[in-house]
Structures are given as structure tokens and as C-alpha cells.
Amino acid sequence: MFKFIQQYTEKMVNAEIYPMISLLIFFLFFVVLLVYVRKMDKNKTEILSNIPLEK
């Protein structure tokens, strides 16, 4: 399976850019998520943490 993918990507022009783009998207997603959580209001986190315990 991997050889098939490798052979397919070798025929593509600029195939080495796709892994870098996907890594960048992955990294940016978690950085944005981390910033969002850090800036979240403490009262909101308390409400969200109690959601599983409510009936």
C-alpha cells in the first residue's frame, strides 16, 4: 500500500510540499485551540466541566 502511494506521489510535481502543508495545518489547529482555551473565561470552564454531571 505504501509503495503504491509513494510511486503515485513521485509522479506528482511538488509532492514534497504537501507534507509540509499538512503539518502546518495540524500545528496551527492546535496552537489556535490552545490560545482559545487559555483565553476562555473561568466561569465558562466551570460550566463546561459540570456538563457531564448534570441530569
mmCIF file as Biopython writes it, N, C-alpha, C and O atoms, coordinates in Angstrom:
data_model
#
loop_
_atom_site.group_PDB
_atom_site.id
_atom_site.type_symbol
_atom_site.label_atom_id
_atom_site.label_alt_id
_atom_site.label_comp_id
_atom_site.label_asym_id
_atom_site.label_entity_id
_atom_site.label_seq_id
_atom_site.pdbx_PDB_ins_code
_atom_site.Cartn_x
_atom_site.Cartn_y
_atom_site.Cartn_z
_atom_site.occupancy
_atom_site.B_iso_or_equiv
_atom_site.auth_seq_id
_atom_site.auth_asym_id
_atom_site.pdbx_PDB_model_num
ATOM 1   N N  . MET A ? 1  ? 0.829   -1.195 0.000   1.0 0.0 1  A 1 
ATOM 2   C CA . MET A ? 1  ? 0.000   0.000  0.000   1.0 0.0 1  A 1 
ATOM 3   C C  . MET A ? 1  ? 0.869   1.252  0.000   1.0 0.0 1  A 1 
ATOM 4   O O  . MET A ? 1  ? 0.626   2.182  -0.770  1.0 0.0 1  A 1 
ATOM 5   N N  . PHE A ? 2  ? 1.879   1.276  0.860   1.0 0.0 2  A 1 
ATOM 6   C CA . PHE A ? 2  ? 2.745   2.443  0.933   1.0 0.0 2  A 1 
ATOM 7   C C  . PHE A ? 2  ? 3.529   2.643  -0.357  1.0 0.0 2  A 1 
ATOM 8   O O  . PHE A ? 2  ? 3.743   3.777  -0.785  1.0 0.0 2  A 1 
ATOM 9   N N  . LYS A ? 3  ? 3.956   1.547  -0.980  1.0 0.0 3  A 1 
ATOM 10  C CA . LYS A ? 3  ? 4.692   1.667  -2.239  1.0 0.0 3  A 1 
ATOM 11  C C  . LYS A ? 3  ? 3.817   2.272  -3.321  1.0 0.0 3  A 1 
ATOM 12  O O  . LYS A ? 3  ? 4.292   3.054  -4.145  1.0 0.0 3  A 1 
ATOM 13  N N  . PHE A ? 4  ? 2.549   1.917  -3.321  1.0 0.0 4  A 1 
ATOM 14  C CA . PHE A ? 4  ? 1.626   2.497  -4.297  1.0 0.0 4  A 1 
ATOM 15  C C  . PHE A ? 4  ? 1.514   4.004  -4.100  1.0 0.0 4  A 1 
ATOM 16  O O  . PHE A ? 4  ? 1.548   4.766  -5.067  1.0 0.0 4  A 1 
ATOM 17  N N  . ILE A ? 5  ? 1.382   4.424  -2.868  1.0 0.0 5  A 1 
ATOM 18  C CA . ILE A ? 5  ? 1.278   5.858  -2.573  1.0 0.0 5  A 1 
ATOM 19  C C  . ILE A ? 5  ? 2.583   6.561  -2.914  1.0 0.0 5  A 1 
ATOM 20  O O  . ILE A ? 5  ? 2.574   7.657  -3.474  1.0 0.0 5  A 1 
ATOM 21  N N  . GLN A ? 6  ? 3.685   5.943  -2.585  1.0 0.0 6  A 1 
ATOM 22  C CA . GLN A ? 6  ? 4.993   6.540  -2.854  1.0 0.0 6  A 1 
ATOM 23  C C  . GLN A ? 6  ? 5.211   6.686  -4.361  1.0 0.0 6  A 1 
ATOM 24  O O  . GLN A ? 6  ? 5.695   7.723  -4.815  1.0 0.0 6  A 1 
ATOM 25  N N  . GLN A ? 7  ? 4.864   5.673  -5.129  1.0 0.0 7  A 1 
ATOM 26  C CA . GLN A ? 7  ? 5.015   5.761  -6.579  1.0 0.0 7  A 1 
ATOM 27  C C  . GLN A ? 7  ? 4.096   6.826  -7.163  1.0 0.0 7  A 1 
ATOM 28  O O  . GLN A ? 7  ? 4.474   7.525  -8.104  1.0 0.0 7  A 1 
ATOM 29  N N  . TYR A ? 8  ? 2.918   6.951  -6.621  1.0 0.0 8  A 1 
ATOM 30  C CA . TYR A ? 8  ? 1.968   7.942  -7.104  1.0 0.0 8  A 1 
ATOM 31  C C  . TYR A ? 8  ? 2.459   9.354  -6.816  1.0 0.0 8  A 1 
ATOM 32  O O  . TYR A ? 8  ? 2.349   10.236 -7.668  1.0 0.0 8  A 1 
ATOM 33  N N  . THR A ? 9  ? 3.002   9.575  -5.620  1.0 0.0 9  A 1 
ATOM 34  C CA . THR A ? 9  ? 3.465   10.914 -5.265  1.0 0.0 9  A 1 
ATOM 35  C C  . THR A ? 9  ? 4.763   11.289 -5.967  1.0 0.0 9  A 1 
ATOM 36  O O  . THR A ? 9  ? 5.035   12.474 -6.164  1.0 0.0 9  A 1 
ATOM 37  N N  . GLU A ? 10 ? 5.568   10.305 -6.345  1.0 0.0 10 A 1 
ATOM 38  C CA . GLU A ? 10 ? 6.794   10.608 -7.074  1.0 0.0 10 A 1 
ATOM 39  C C  . GLU A ? 10 ? 6.487   11.169 -8.454  1.0 0.0 10 A 1 
ATOM 40  O O  . GLU A ? 10 ? 7.280   11.940 -8.994  1.0 0.0 10 A 1 
ATOM 41  N N  . LYS A ? 11 ? 5.367   10.802 -9.026  1.0 0.0 11 A 1 
ATOM 42  C CA . LYS A ? 11 ? 4.977   11.307 -10.337 1.0 0.0 11 A 1 
ATOM 43  C C  . LYS A ? 11 ? 4.410   12.726 -10.252 1.0 0.0 11 A 1 
ATOM 44  O O  . LYS A ? 11 ? 4.350   13.432 -11.259 1.0 0.0 11 A 1 
ATOM 45  N N  . MET A ? 12 ? 4.002   13.134 -9.078  1.0 0.0 12 A 1 
ATOM 46  C CA . MET A ? 12 ? 3.422   14.467 -8.903  1.0 0.0 12 A 1 
ATOM 47  C C  . MET A ? 12 ? 4.523   15.519 -8.842  1.0 0.0 12 A 1 
ATOM 48  O O  . MET A ? 12 ? 5.618   15.271 -8.336  1.0 0.0 12 A 1 
ATOM 49  N N  . VAL A ? 13 ? 4.211   16.681 -9.361  1.0 0.0 13 A 1 
ATOM 50  C CA . VAL A ? 13 ? 5.148   17.800 -9.290  1.0 0.0 13 A 1 
ATOM 51  C C  . VAL A ? 13 ? 4.938   18.489 -7.939  1.0 0.0 13 A 1 
ATOM 52  O O  . VAL A ? 13 ? 3.798   18.694 -7.521  1.0 0.0 13 A 1 
ATOM 53  N N  . ASN A ? 14 ? 6.014   18.843 -7.262  1.0 0.0 14 A 1 
ATOM 54  C CA . ASN A ? 14 ? 5.975   19.493 -5.952  1.0 0.0 14 A 1 
ATOM 55  C C  . ASN A ? 14 ? 5.295   18.632 -4.892  1.0 0.0 14 A 1 
ATOM 56  O O  . ASN A ? 14 ? 4.573   19.154 -4.042  1.0 0.0 14 A 1 
ATOM 57  N N  . ALA A ? 15 ? 5.514   17.337 -4.933  1.0 0.0 15 A 1 
ATOM 58  C CA . ALA A ? 15 ? 4.892   16.443 -3.957  1.0 0.0 15 A 1 
ATOM 59  C C  . ALA A ? 15 ? 5.466   16.642 -2.570  1.0 0.0 15 A 1 
ATOM 60  O O  . ALA A ? 15 ? 4.804   16.298 -1.590  1.0 0.0 15 A 1 
ATOM 61  N N  . GLU A ? 16 ? 6.656   17.176 -2.444  1.0 0.0 16 A 1 
ATOM 62  C CA . GLU A ? 16 ? 7.262   17.366 -1.130  1.0 0.0 16 A 1 
ATOM 63  C C  . GLU A ? 16 ? 6.634   18.526 -0.360  1.0 0.0 16 A 1 
ATOM 64  O O  . GLU A ? 16 ? 6.873   18.669 0.839   1.0 0.0 16 A 1 
ATOM 65  N N  . ILE A ? 17 ? 5.843   19.347 -1.026  1.0 0.0 17 A 1 
ATOM 66  C CA . ILE A ? 17 ? 5.207   20.479 -0.351  1.0 0.0 17 A 1 
ATOM 67  C C  . ILE A ? 17 ? 3.961   20.028 0.428   1.0 0.0 17 A 1 
ATOM 68  O O  . ILE A ? 17 ? 3.607   20.659 1.424   1.0 0.0 17 A 1 
ATOM 69  N N  . TYR A ? 18 ? 3.308   18.977 0.005   1.0 0.0 18 A 1 
ATOM 70  C CA . TYR A ? 18 ? 2.069   18.545 0.652   1.0 0.0 18 A 1 
ATOM 71  C C  . TYR A ? 18 ? 2.257   18.104 2.106   1.0 0.0 18 A 1 
ATOM 72  O O  . TYR A ? 18 ? 1.431   18.457 2.948   1.0 0.0 18 A 1 
ATOM 73  N N  . PRO A ? 19 ? 3.304   17.351 2.434   1.0 0.0 19 A 1 
ATOM 74  C CA . PRO A ? 19 ? 3.501   17.014 3.852   1.0 0.0 19 A 1 
ATOM 75  C C  . PRO A ? 19 ? 3.753   18.242 4.718   1.0 0.0 19 A 1 
ATOM 76  O O  . PRO A ? 19 ? 3.315   18.288 5.868   1.0 0.0 19 A 1 
ATOM 77  N N  . MET A ? 20 ? 4.450   19.229 4.184   1.0 0.0 20 A 1 
ATOM 78  C CA . MET A ? 20 ? 4.702   20.451 4.941   1.0 0.0 20 A 1 
ATOM 79  C C  . MET A ? 20 ? 3.414   21.244 5.164   1.0 0.0 20 A 1 
ATOM 80  O O  . MET A ? 20 ? 3.207   21.804 6.240   1.0 0.0 20 A 1 
ATOM 81  N N  . ILE A ? 21 ? 2.566   21.293 4.169   1.0 0.0 21 A 1 
ATOM 82  C CA . ILE A ? 21 ? 1.288   21.999 4.316   1.0 0.0 21 A 1 
ATOM 83  C C  . ILE A ? 21 ? 0.420   21.304 5.348   1.0 0.0 21 A 1 
ATOM 84  O O  . ILE A ? 21 ? -0.193  21.968 6.185   1.0 0.0 21 A 1 
ATOM 85  N N  . SER A ? 22 ? 0.357   19.989 5.307   1.0 0.0 22 A 1 
ATOM 86  C CA . SER A ? 22 ? -0.472  19.265 6.270   1.0 0.0 22 A 1 
ATOM 87  C C  . SER A ? 22 ? 0.079   19.404 7.690   1.0 0.0 22 A 1 
ATOM 88  O O  . SER A ? 22 ? -0.695  19.512 8.642   1.0 0.0 22 A 1 
ATOM 89  N N  . LEU A ? 23 ? 1.392   19.404 7.842   1.0 0.0 23 A 1 
ATOM 90  C CA . LEU A ? 23 ? 1.996   19.613 9.160   1.0 0.0 23 A 1 
ATOM 91  C C  . LEU A ? 23 ? 1.685   21.017 9.671   1.0 0.0 23 A 1 
ATOM 92  O O  . LEU A ? 23 ? 1.391   21.194 10.853  1.0 0.0 23 A 1 
ATOM 93  N N  . LEU A ? 24 ? 1.748   21.993 8.811   1.0 0.0 24 A 1 
ATOM 94  C CA . LEU A ? 24 ? 1.446   23.366 9.193   1.0 0.0 24 A 1 
ATOM 95  C C  . LEU A ? 24 ? -0.008  23.517 9.624   1.0 0.0 24 A 1 
ATOM 96  O O  . LEU A ? 24 ? -0.287  24.182 10.621  1.0 0.0 24 A 1 
ATOM 97  N N  . ILE A ? 25 ? -0.929  22.918 8.898   1.0 0.0 25 A 1 
ATOM 98  C CA . ILE A ? 25 ? -2.340  22.968 9.270   1.0 0.0 25 A 1 
ATOM 99  C C  . ILE A ? 25 ? -2.559  22.284 10.610  1.0 0.0 25 A 1 
ATOM 100 O O  . ILE A ? 25 ? -3.284  22.804 11.458  1.0 0.0 25 A 1 
ATOM 101 N N  . PHE A ? 26 ? -1.951  21.141 10.810  1.0 0.0 26 A 1 
ATOM 102 C CA . PHE A ? 26 ? -2.069  20.393 12.060  1.0 0.0 26 A 1 
ATOM 103 C C  . PHE A ? 26 ? -1.546  21.225 13.228  1.0 0.0 26 A 1 
ATOM 104 O O  . PHE A ? 26 ? -2.202  21.325 14.264  1.0 0.0 26 A 1 
ATOM 105 N N  . PHE A ? 27 ? -0.376  21.816 13.062  1.0 0.0 27 A 1 
ATOM 106 C CA . PHE A ? 27 ? 0.242   22.631 14.109  1.0 0.0 27 A 1 
ATOM 107 C C  . PHE A ? 27 ? -0.589  23.869 14.407  1.0 0.0 27 A 1 
ATOM 108 O O  . PHE A ? 27 ? -0.814  24.193 15.573  1.0 0.0 27 A 1 
ATOM 109 N N  . LEU A ? 28 ? -1.045  24.562 13.381  1.0 0.0 28 A 1 
ATOM 110 C CA . LEU A ? 28 ? -1.850  25.766 13.574  1.0 0.0 28 A 1 
ATOM 111 C C  . LEU A ? 28 ? -3.168  25.479 14.279  1.0 0.0 28 A 1 
ATOM 112 O O  . LEU A ? 28 ? -3.618  26.275 15.103  1.0 0.0 28 A 1 
ATOM 113 N N  . PHE A ? 29 ? -3.784  24.357 13.965  1.0 0.0 29 A 1 
ATOM 114 C CA . PHE A ? 29 ? -5.034  23.991 14.613  1.0 0.0 29 A 1 
ATOM 115 C C  . PHE A ? 29 ? -4.850  23.887 16.122  1.0 0.0 29 A 1 
ATOM 116 O O  . PHE A ? 29 ? -5.650  24.432 16.882  1.0 0.0 29 A 1 
ATOM 117 N N  . PHE A ? 30 ? -3.810  23.198 16.556  1.0 0.0 30 A 1 
ATOM 118 C CA . PHE A ? 30 ? -3.606  23.015 17.986  1.0 0.0 30 A 1 
ATOM 119 C C  . PHE A ? 30 ? -3.110  24.287 18.676  1.0 0.0 30 A 1 
ATOM 120 O O  . PHE A ? 30 ? -3.396  24.498 19.854  1.0 0.0 30 A 1 
ATOM 121 N N  . VAL A ? 31 ? -2.391  25.115 17.977  1.0 0.0 31 A 1 
ATOM 122 C CA . VAL A ? 31 ? -1.979  26.394 18.554  1.0 0.0 31 A 1 
ATOM 123 C C  . VAL A ? 31 ? -3.197  27.285 18.769  1.0 0.0 31 A 1 
ATOM 124 O O  . VAL A ? 31 ? -3.336  27.906 19.822  1.0 0.0 31 A 1 
ATOM 125 N N  . VAL A ? 32 ? -4.066  27.349 17.786  1.0 0.0 32 A 1 
ATOM 126 C CA . VAL A ? 32 ? -5.292  28.149 17.917  1.0 0.0 32 A 1 
ATOM 127 C C  . VAL A ? 32 ? -6.167  27.587 19.028  1.0 0.0 32 A 1 
ATOM 128 O O  . VAL A ? 32 ? -6.736  28.348 19.810  1.0 0.0 32 A 1 
ATOM 129 N N  . LEU A ? 33 ? -6.279  26.295 19.108  1.0 0.0 33 A 1 
ATOM 130 C CA . LEU A ? 33 ? -7.060  25.671 20.166  1.0 0.0 33 A 1 
ATOM 131 C C  . LEU A ? 33 ? -6.474  25.979 21.540  1.0 0.0 33 A 1 
ATOM 132 O O  . LEU A ? 33 ? -7.221  26.263 22.477  1.0 0.0 33 A 1 
ATOM 133 N N  . LEU A ? 34 ? -5.186  25.929 21.670  1.0 0.0 34 A 1 
ATOM 134 C CA . LEU A ? 34 ? -4.522  26.242 22.936  1.0 0.0 34 A 1 
ATOM 135 C C  . LEU A ? 34 ? -4.762  27.700 23.337  1.0 0.0 34 A 1 
ATOM 136 O O  . LEU A ? 34 ? -5.041  27.986 24.501  1.0 0.0 34 A 1 
ATOM 137 N N  . VAL A ? 35 ? -4.653  28.610 22.386  1.0 0.0 35 A 1 
ATOM 138 C CA . VAL A ? 35 ? -4.902  30.033 22.673  1.0 0.0 35 A 1 
ATOM 139 C C  . VAL A ? 35 ? -6.346  30.239 23.092  1.0 0.0 35 A 1 
ATOM 140 O O  . VAL A ? 35 ? -6.620  30.993 24.026  1.0 0.0 35 A 1 
ATOM 141 N N  . TYR A ? 36 ? -7.266  29.582 22.415  1.0 0.0 36 A 1 
ATOM 142 C CA . TYR A ? 36 ? -8.690  29.702 22.748  1.0 0.0 36 A 1 
ATOM 143 C C  . TYR A ? 36 ? -8.964  29.224 24.174  1.0 0.0 36 A 1 
ATOM 144 O O  . TYR A ? 36 ? -9.688  29.880 24.923  1.0 0.0 36 A 1 
ATOM 145 N N  . VAL A ? 37 ? -8.398  28.104 24.540  1.0 0.0 37 A 1 
ATOM 146 C CA . VAL A ? 37 ? -8.628  27.546 25.873  1.0 0.0 37 A 1 
ATOM 147 C C  . VAL A ? 37 ? -7.989  28.425 26.948  1.0 0.0 37 A 1 
ATOM 148 O O  . VAL A ? 37 ? -8.569  28.620 28.015  1.0 0.0 37 A 1 
ATOM 149 N N  . ARG A ? 38 ? -6.807  28.950 26.672  1.0 0.0 38 A 1 
ATOM 150 C CA . ARG A ? 38 ? -6.137  29.808 27.651  1.0 0.0 38 A 1 
ATOM 151 C C  . ARG A ? 38 ? -6.881  31.112 27.893  1.0 0.0 38 A 1 
ATOM 152 O O  . ARG A ? 38 ? -6.855  31.643 29.003  1.0 0.0 38 A 1 
ATOM 153 N N  . LYS A ? 39 ? -7.544  31.632 26.866  1.0 0.0 39 A 1 
ATOM 154 C CA . LYS A ? 39 ? -8.256  32.893 26.995  1.0 0.0 39 A 1 
ATOM 155 C C  . LYS A ? 39 ? -9.709  32.716 27.434  1.0 0.0 39 A 1 
ATOM 156 O O  . LYS A ? 39 ? -10.416 33.699 27.656  1.0 0.0 39 A 1 
ATOM 157 N N  . MET A ? 40 ? -10.146 31.487 27.558  1.0 0.0 40 A 1 
ATOM 158 C CA . MET A ? 40 ? -11.526 31.213 27.933  1.0 0.0 40 A 1 
ATOM 159 C C  . MET A ? 40 ? -11.799 31.700 29.355  1.0 0.0 40 A 1 
ATOM 160 O O  . MET A ? 40 ? -10.939 31.614 30.232  1.0 0.0 40 A 1 
ATOM 161 N N  . ASP A ? 41 ? -12.994 32.207 29.563  1.0 0.0 41 A 1 
ATOM 162 C CA . ASP A ? 41 ? -13.403 32.687 30.870  1.0 0.0 41 A 1 
ATOM 163 C C  . ASP A ? 41 ? -13.467 31.526 31.863  1.0 0.0 41 A 1 
ATOM 164 O O  . ASP A ? 41 ? -13.903 30.428 31.515  1.0 0.0 41 A 1 
ATOM 165 N N  . LYS A ? 42 ? -13.032 31.775 33.096  1.0 0.0 42 A 1 
ATOM 166 C CA . LYS A ? 42 ? -13.001 30.718 34.118  1.0 0.0 42 A 1 
ATOM 167 C C  . LYS A ? 42 ? -14.414 30.232 34.467  1.0 0.0 42 A 1 
ATOM 168 O O  . LYS A ? 42 ? -14.605 29.052 34.760  1.0 0.0 42 A 1 
ATOM 169 N N  . ASN A ? 43 ? -15.385 31.116 34.436  1.0 0.0 43 A 1 
ATOM 170 C CA . ASN A ? 43 ? -16.768 30.704 34.716  1.0 0.0 43 A 1 
ATOM 171 C C  . ASN A ? 43 ? -17.284 29.756 33.639  1.0 0.0 43 A 1 
ATOM 172 O O  . ASN A ? 43 ? -17.996 28.795 33.930  1.0 0.0 43 A 1 
ATOM 173 N N  . LYS A ? 44 ? -16.919 30.036 32.408  1.0 0.0 44 A 1 
ATOM 174 C CA . LYS A ? 44 ? -17.342 29.164 31.309  1.0 0.0 44 A 1 
ATOM 175 C C  . LYS A ? 44 ? -16.720 27.774 31.440  1.0 0.0 44 A 1 
ATOM 176 O O  . LYS A ? 44 ? -17.382 26.771 31.172  1.0 0.0 44 A 1 
ATOM 177 N N  . THR A ? 45 ? -15.458 27.712 31.849  1.0 0.0 45 A 1 
ATOM 178 C CA . THR A ? 45 ? -14.829 26.405 32.029  1.0 0.0 45 A 1 
ATOM 179 C C  . THR A ? 45 ? -15.485 25.626 33.163  1.0 0.0 45 A 1 
ATOM 180 O O  . THR A ? 45 ? -15.595 24.402 33.100  1.0 0.0 45 A 1 
ATOM 181 N N  . GLU A ? 46 ? -15.914 26.331 34.187  1.0 0.0 46 A 1 
ATOM 182 C CA . GLU A ? 46 ? -16.616 25.667 35.294  1.0 0.0 46 A 1 
ATOM 183 C C  . GLU A ? 46 ? -17.940 25.089 34.813  1.0 0.0 46 A 1 
ATOM 184 O O  . GLU A ? 46 ? -18.295 23.964 35.164  1.0 0.0 46 A 1 
ATOM 185 N N  . ILE A ? 47 ? -18.664 25.854 34.016  1.0 0.0 47 A 1 
ATOM 186 C CA . ILE A ? 47 ? -19.944 25.377 33.477  1.0 0.0 47 A 1 
ATOM 187 C C  . ILE A ? 47 ? -19.709 24.168 32.560  1.0 0.0 47 A 1 
ATOM 188 O O  . ILE A ? 47 ? -20.427 23.171 32.641  1.0 0.0 47 A 1 
ATOM 189 N N  . LEU A ? 48 ? -18.709 24.265 31.697  1.0 0.0 48 A 1 
ATOM 190 C CA . LEU A ? 48 ? -18.420 23.168 30.769  1.0 0.0 48 A 1 
ATOM 191 C C  . LEU A ? 48 ? -17.931 21.912 31.492  1.0 0.0 48 A 1 
ATOM 192 O O  . LEU A ? 48 ? -18.206 20.796 31.049  1.0 0.0 48 A 1 
ATOM 193 N N  . SER A ? 49 ? -17.221 22.085 32.581  1.0 0.0 49 A 1 
ATOM 194 C CA . SER A ? 49 ? -16.725 20.916 33.303  1.0 0.0 49 A 1 
ATOM 195 C C  . SER A ? 49 ? -17.839 20.179 34.048  1.0 0.0 49 A 1 
ATOM 196 O O  . SER A ? 49 ? -17.700 18.996 34.356  1.0 0.0 49 A 1 
ATOM 197 N N  . ASN A ? 50 ? -18.929 20.866 34.335  1.0 0.0 50 A 1 
ATOM 198 C CA . ASN A ? 50 ? -20.043 20.246 35.054  1.0 0.0 50 A 1 
ATOM 199 C C  . ASN A ? 50 ? -21.097 19.634 34.140  1.0 0.0 50 A 1 
ATOM 200 O O  . ASN A ? 50 ? -22.032 19.000 34.628  1.0 0.0 50 A 1 
ATOM 201 N N  . ILE A ? 51 ? -20.972 19.805 32.852  1.0 0.0 51 A 1 
ATOM 202 C CA . ILE A ? 51 ? -21.969 19.289 31.907  1.0 0.0 51 A 1 
ATOM 203 C C  . ILE A ? 51 ? -22.162 17.768 32.044  1.0 0.0 51 A 1 
ATOM 204 O O  . ILE A ? 51 ? -23.309 17.323 32.072  1.0 0.0 51 A 1 
ATOM 205 N N  . PRO A ? 52 ? -21.118 16.961 32.129  1.0 0.0 52 A 1 
ATOM 206 C CA . PRO A ? 52 ? -21.341 15.512 32.236  1.0 0.0 52 A 1 
ATOM 207 C C  . PRO A ? 52 ? -22.053 15.092 33.541  1.0 0.0 52 A 1 
ATOM 208 O O  . PRO A ? 52 ? -22.653 14.019 33.608  1.0 0.0 52 A 1 
ATOM 209 N N  . LEU A ? 53 ? -21.979 15.926 34.542  1.0 0.0 53 A 1 
ATOM 210 C CA . LEU A ? 53 ? -22.560 15.554 35.849  1.0 0.0 53 A 1 
ATOM 211 C C  . LEU A ? 53 ? -24.002 16.005 36.000  1.0 0.0 53 A 1 
ATOM 212 O O  . LEU A ? 53 ? -24.691 15.558 36.917  1.0 0.0 53 A 1 
ATOM 213 N N  . GLU A ? 54 ? -24.470 16.875 35.124  1.0 0.0 54 A 1 
ATOM 214 C CA . GLU A ? 54 ? -25.846 17.358 35.210  1.0 0.0 54 A 1 
ATOM 215 C C  . GLU A ? 54 ? -26.810 16.300 34.693  1.0 0.0 54 A 1 
ATOM 216 O O  . GLU A ? 54 ? -26.446 15.441 33.889  1.0 0.0 54 A 1 
ATOM 217 N N  . LYS A ? 55 ? -28.026 16.381 35.164  1.0 0.0 55 A 1 
ATOM 218 C CA . LYS A ? 55 ? -29.039 15.432 34.670  1.0 0.0 55 A 1 
ATOM 219 C C  . LYS A ? 55 ? -29.904 16.078 33.632  1.0 0.0 55 A 1 
ATOM 220 O O  . LYS A ? 55 ? -30.812 15.439 33.100  1.0 0.0 55 A 1 
#
